[in-house]
Amino acid sequence: MKRWMMIAALAVSSAGCVANQGDAPVRLLDARRLTGTDGACALGNTQLAAGQLDISGGSSYLLGLRLETNTTAQELRLGNRLLSGGGLSDFIIQEIIVSYESQPSLPFPTEERIPVYGVFRPNTSAESGSFMVLYALGPKALEVLADSVSDEPVTVLATVKASGRFSGGQTAETNEVVYPITVINSGFDPTTGTCLDPALRPVTTGGSCGQVGQDNGPICRPPPPATP
């Protein structure tokens, strides 16, 4: 049995963590399992301590994080005259910054910056259902993984944070989240929908929010025993 069949045991050996979250204007919190299809993503109720990606499916890894803001609405006044309302404290996220470590070590870029757009109002609470869905693996990292991962799994620690500015002009960043993803390659060919190893069969090509090979185990697996 190939070692990538051990994915369940590998996944629980690492856990995502949140760092330096005390004074960030927007705090990224725990990861949750994604729900939804056809690009409509939401967060489920199940926490995810670690992720898994079958890189042969050709998708990146979508990370869903609960979040909250650490800001309050501020008005701009001149004497008794109101010049601007509380919108000065809106936080506009403009890019996701990702850096990587892996075991075994792979030649990842120092960091990748992925442009995004999102606006978060003051006093946003994670308990009210606020969340953010972002890519935890950038395009350069995906190229490295596609070229490097074969039968042996690779555990990637993706350090993720978001950068942006307040609507009043000040720049700021969120806290960092360090999220472990075990990457495997089961040999699925997305162009033909078949497995490169003729002894294996594609069990599932689906995934939450259209992410093929995410958190579902290997796509290509041995077929079940024939029934008599």
NORPEZI-V95258 format. One line per field, one symbol per residue. ss: DSSP state (H for helix, E for strand, - for the rest). phi: phi as a letter, one per 40 degrees, with the letter a starting at -180 (. if undefined). Layout:
ss=???
phi=???
This chain:
ss=--HHHHHHHHH-----EEE------EEEEEEEEEE------EEEEEE---EEEEHHH----EEEEEEEE----E-EEE--EEEE--E---EEEEEEEEEEEEE--------EEEEEEEEE-----HHH--EEEEE---HHHHHHHHHH-----EEEEEEEEEEEEE----EEE--EEEEEEEEE---EE----EE----EEE-----HHH---E-----EEE------
phi=.cccccdccccccbbcbbbfccbccbbcbccbccbhbfgcbacccccbcababccccgbcbcbbbcaabbbbcbcbbbgccccaccccccbbcbabbbbbbabccbcccdabbbcaaabbccgcbccchcabbaccbccccccccccbcbcccbcbcccbabbaaccchccabcccbbbcbcbbacgcbccbgbcccccbbccabcadggccgcfbgcccacccdccc
